[in-house]
Amino acid sequence: MASEPNFELIGVGNPIMDLLAHVDDNFLQKHVAGEKGGMVLVDDEDIADLIHKLGGDFAMMPGGSAANATLGAARLGLRTTYLGKLGGDITAKHYLSNFREAGGNGSRFKHATMPNGRCLSLVTPDGQRTMRTHLGAAMMLDPAEISADDFRHTRHAHIEGYLLFNQALADKVMTSARAAGCTLSIDLASFEVVNVARDWIFAQLREGVDIVFANEDEAGALFQRLGDYEAQARELAGFGGIAAVKLGAEGAWIAQGKDLHRIAPVLAKNVVDTTGAGDAWAAGFLYGHLRGATVPAAGAIGSILGSETVQHLGAAIPEMHWPRINALADKLLIK
């Protein structure tokens, strides 16, 4: 019998330090160009200017879409690692230390001498976040640095949609993971990502992707129509994998083959910040799926993590809540 992989999950994406600030809608209208709720790539100077306008009132914690999902899965018990490029500054050192402390293995990070990437997440009173990101060292990850060796002895690779801004890199990640025998999931990440990479996404779906995660905005951008999320989940699953269309406080639709599942939401008593909620949902689902749970049970674990995440500032769930979350997840895993 083949030996068990060293890692159950490898996340692939941009290891970004998150800067989080509460603002009102007037701040967005006055100082931030673009649509509320989206993510736009900017220069580091643009982030510095916004930070100046905030008056230094912000929190800092490690983030990045795939990293959030990977660390959430690690806290649930999966053996995880990560592929992305860290910088050479103190921010990068803090990032790597935090990743390891949360249970992730940091051996597959790549490194550059330039500053680490960072993302300013502006959170309005409705819990919505508008993000401005400078990728820093993360954008220096070159396709030539990626090979099947980065994915050896790993069962599943989870790729964040933000990589699709560099489609040559995304191509190399997908081909290398497939060459190593990994199953694959993609989180579409943002409607801006889908708008620039729609053809690429459909091409990869036709080639074979095991799990696709999309929220209602991303699914709408992909199919160029709003609403009808049940049908969109079915259409995504028609390519041969599992499709999860996440609806925030309304739960999710998950389709696999001819089966369709409505995943009920878990009520959040107090929505503070939606940053990382979709990533947390993916973490819960991947944990359940990779540990053999049914699709509805894996979706339920996703809902637990998503609901917990929105009740705290930033993507990380505080330490004190994990024993309760792990107990709930373990019960669902047994069913």
C-alpha positions in Angstrom: 0.0 0.0 0.0 1.3 3.5 -0.9 2.6 5.5 2.0 0.5 8.3 3.4 1.3 11.8 2.1 3.4 14.0 4.5 0.8 16.7 4.1 -2.9 16.6 3.6 -3.1 20.1 2.3 -0.8 22.7 0.7 -2.1 26.2 0.2 -0.8 28.2 -2.7 -1.1 32.0 -2.9 0.2 35.3 -1.7 1.4 35.4 2.0 0.2 38.9 2.8 0.2 40.8 6.1 -3.2 42.2 6.8 -3.7 45.7 8.1 -7.3 46.1 9.4 -9.2 49.3 10.1 -12.8 50.2 10.9 -14.1 53.0 8.7 -17.4 54.5 7.8 -18.9 54.7 4.3 -18.0 58.4 4.1 -14.3 57.5 4.4 -14.6 55.1 1.5 -16.4 57.6 -0.6 -13.9 60.3 0.2 -10.6 58.4 0.0 -11.0 55.1 -1.8 -11.7 54.8 -5.6 -13.5 51.8 -6.9 -16.4 49.7 -5.7 -17.1 48.9 -2.1 -16.4 45.3 -1.2 -13.8 44.6 -3.8 -10.0 44.1 -3.9 -7.7 46.3 -6.0 -3.9 46.0 -6.4 -2.1 49.2 -5.6 1.4 50.5 -4.9 2.8 50.4 -1.5 2.7 54.2 -1.5 -1.1 54.1 -1.9 -1.4 51.9 1.2 0.9 54.3 3.1 -1.2 57.2 2.1 -4.4 55.5 3.3 -2.7 54.5 6.6 -1.8 58.2 7.1 -5.4 59.2 6.5 -6.5 56.6 9.1 -4.3 58.3 11.7 -2.6 55.0 12.6 -5.8 53.4 13.9 -5.4 49.8 12.5 -4.6 46.3 13.6 -2.0 44.0 12.0 -2.2 40.2 11.5 -1.0 37.6 8.9 -3.4 36.9 6.0 -3.8 36.0 2.4 -6.7 34.0 1.1 -5.1 30.6 0.7 -3.0 31.1 3.9 -6.2 31.9 5.8 -7.8 28.7 4.6 -4.6 26.6 5.2 -4.2 27.9 8.8 -7.9 27.3 9.5 -7.6 23.7 8.3 -4.4 23.3 10.4 -6.2 24.5 13.5 -8.8 21.8 12.8 -6.1 19.2 12.6 -5.0 18.8 9.0 -1.3 18.5 8.2 -0.7 21.6 6.2 2.1 23.5 4.4 2.2 26.5 2.1 3.7 27.6 -1.2 4.2 31.4 -1.6 7.0 34.0 -1.4 7.9 35.8 1.8 9.9 39.0 1.9 13.2 39.6 3.8 11.9 42.1 6.4 10.6 41.9 10.0 7.1 41.6 8.6 8.0 38.4 6.9 9.6 37.0 10.0 6.5 37.7 12.0 4.4 36.1 9.3 6.4 32.9 9.2 6.5 32.7 13.0 2.7 33.1 13.2 2.2 30.4 10.5 4.2 27.9 12.4 2.6 28.7 15.8 -0.8 28.0 14.2 0.3 24.5 13.2 1.4 25.0 9.6 4.6 23.8 8.2 6.7 26.6 6.7 9.3 24.5 4.8 7.8 25.2 1.3 7.8 29.0 1.5 10.1 30.7 -1.0 12.0 33.9 0.0 13.0 37.2 -1.4 15.0 40.2 0.0 12.3 42.8 -0.7 9.5 43.8 1.8 6.7 41.4 2.5 3.3 42.0 0.8 0.5 43.7 2.8 -3.2 44.3 2.4 -5.2 47.2 3.9 -8.7 45.9 4.7 -11.2 48.7 5.4 -14.2 47.4 7.3 -17.5 49.4 7.3 -20.2 49.1 10.0 -22.1 46.5 8.0 -19.1 44.1 8.2 -18.2 44.5 4.6 -14.5 44.9 3.7 -12.9 46.8 0.9 -9.3 45.8 0.3 -6.3 47.5 -1.2 -3.3 45.2 -1.7 0.4 45.6 -2.5 1.8 42.1 -3.2 5.4 43.1 -2.4 7.6 40.0 -2.3 4.7 37.8 -3.1 4.5 39.1 -6.7 8.1 38.1 -7.3 7.2 34.4 -7.3 8.3 33.3 -10.7 6.9 30.4 -12.7 10.4 29.1 -13.1 10.6 28.6 -9.3 7.7 26.2 -9.3 7.9 22.5 -10.0 6.2 19.2 -9.1 8.7 18.9 -6.3 6.9 21.7 -4.4 3.8 19.4 -4.3 5.4 16.0 -3.6 4.0 14.0 -0.7 1.0 16.3 -0.6 -2.6 15.1 -1.1 -4.5 18.2 -2.0 -3.5 21.7 -3.3 -5.7 24.7 -2.6 -5.1 27.7 -4.9 -6.3 31.2 -4.3 -7.9 33.1 -7.1 -5.6 36.1 -6.6 -2.8 34.1 -8.4 -4.9 34.5 -11.6 -3.7 38.1 -11.9 -0.4 36.3 -13.1 -1.8 33.6 -15.3 1.6 32.2 -16.3 2.3 31.6 -12.6 -1.2 30.1 -12.1 -0.6 27.8 -15.1 2.7 26.5 -13.7 1.1 25.9 -10.3 -1.8 23.9 -11.8 0.5 21.8 -14.0 3.0 21.1 -11.2 0.3 20.1 -8.7 -1.3 17.8 -11.3 2.1 16.3 -12.1 2.6 15.5 -8.4 -0.8 13.8 -8.3 -2.5 16.3 -6.1 -6.2 16.9 -6.1 -7.1 20.5 -6.7 -9.3 23.3 -5.4 -9.6 26.9 -6.5 -11.2 29.7 -4.6 -12.2 32.4 -7.1 -11.4 35.0 -4.5 -13.0 38.2 -5.9 -15.3 39.3 -8.7 -12.4 41.4 -10.0 -10.3 38.2 -10.4 -13.1 36.5 -12.3 -13.6 39.5 -14.6 -9.9 39.4 -15.7 -9.5 35.6 -15.7 -12.9 34.2 -16.8 -11.6 32.4 -19.9 -8.7 30.9 -17.8 -11.1 29.6 -15.2 -13.3 27.9 -17.7 -10.3 26.3 -19.4 -9.1 24.9 -16.1 -12.5 23.6 -15.2 -12.6 21.7 -18.5 -9.2 20.2 -17.7 -10.3 19.2 -14.3 -10.6 20.9 -10.9 -11.9 18.8 -8.0 -13.4 21.6 -5.9 -14.4 25.2 -6.9 -15.4 27.8 -4.2 -17.2 30.9 -5.3 -19.3 33.5 -3.5 -22.4 35.0 -5.0 -20.5 37.9 -6.6 -17.9 35.6 -8.1 -20.4 33.2 -9.4 -22.4 36.1 -10.9 -19.3 37.4 -12.6 -18.3 34.0 -14.0 -21.7 33.2 -15.5 -22.5 36.9 -16.2 -25.8 36.8 -14.5 -26.9 37.5 -10.9 -29.0 35.2 -8.7 -30.0 31.6 -9.5 -27.2 30.3 -7.3 -28.6 26.8 -7.2 -28.3 26.6 -11.0 -24.9 28.1 -10.9 -23.6 25.5 -8.5 -25.1 22.7 -10.7 -23.4 24.3 -13.8 -20.0 24.5 -12.1 -20.4 20.9 -10.9 -21.2 19.9 -14.5 -17.4 20.1 -15.2 -16.9 17.1 -13.0 -15.9 18.4 -9.6 -17.6 19.7 -6.4 -18.9 23.2 -6.6 -19.7 25.4 -3.6 -21.5 28.7 -4.1 -21.2 30.6 -0.8 -24.0 33.0 0.1 -22.6 34.5 3.4 -25.4 34.8 6.0 -27.7 32.8 3.7 -25.5 29.6 3.8 -24.4 27.9 0.6 -25.3 25.6 -2.3 -23.0 22.6 -2.9 -23.4 20.5 -6.0 -21.6 17.2 -6.9 -22.7 15.2 -9.9 -26.5 15.1 -9.8 -26.6 15.8 -6.0 -27.4 19.3 -4.7 -27.1 20.3 -1.1 -28.4 23.4 0.7 -26.1 24.2 3.5 -27.7 26.1 6.3 -25.9 29.1 7.8 -24.8 29.3 11.4 -26.2 32.5 12.9 -23.5 35.0 13.9 -24.7 36.9 16.9 -22.6 40.0 16.2 -21.0 40.6 12.8 -17.8 42.6 13.3 -15.8 42.0 10.1 -16.3 39.7 7.1 -12.6 39.5 6.3 -11.6 35.9 5.7 -15.0 34.5 6.2 -15.0 32.8 2.8 -11.5 31.5 3.5 -12.6 30.1 6.8 -15.6 28.4 5.1 -13.2 26.8 2.6 -11.0 25.7 5.5 -13.8 23.9 7.2 -15.1 22.3 4.0 -11.6 21.1 3.0 -11.0 19.7 6.5 -14.2 17.7 6.4 -13.8 16.6 2.8 -10.2 15.4 3.2 -11.1 13.6 6.4 -13.9 11.7 4.7 -17.0 13.6 5.8 -20.1 13.7 3.6 -20.6 16.8 1.5 -23.3 18.2 3.8 -21.2 17.6 6.9 -18.2 19.2 5.3 -20.4 22.2 4.3 -21.7 22.4 7.9 -18.1 22.6 9.3 -17.5 25.4 6.8 -20.5 27.3 8.0 -19.3 27.0 11.6 -15.9 28.5 10.8 -17.4 31.2 8.5 -19.8 32.3 11.2 -17.2 32.4 13.9 -14.8 34.4 11.8 -17.2 37.3 11.1 -17.5 37.8 14.9 -13.9 38.9 15.2 -11.7 41.5 13.6 -9.5 40.0 10.9 -9.4 36.5 9.5 -8.0 34.7 12.5 -10.3 33.1 15.1 -8.9 33.8 18.6 -7.4 30.9 20.5 -10.0 30.6 23.2 -12.7 29.6 20.6 -10.9 26.7 19.0 -11.7 23.9 21.6 -15.4 24.5 21.0 -15.0 24.6 17.2 -12.9 21.5 17.2 -15.5 19.6 19.2 -18.3 20.7 16.9 -16.3 19.7 13.8 -15.4 16.3 15.3 -19.1 15.5 15.9 -19.9 16.3 12.2 -16.9 14.3 11.0 -18.2 11.2 12.8 -21.7 11.4 11.2 
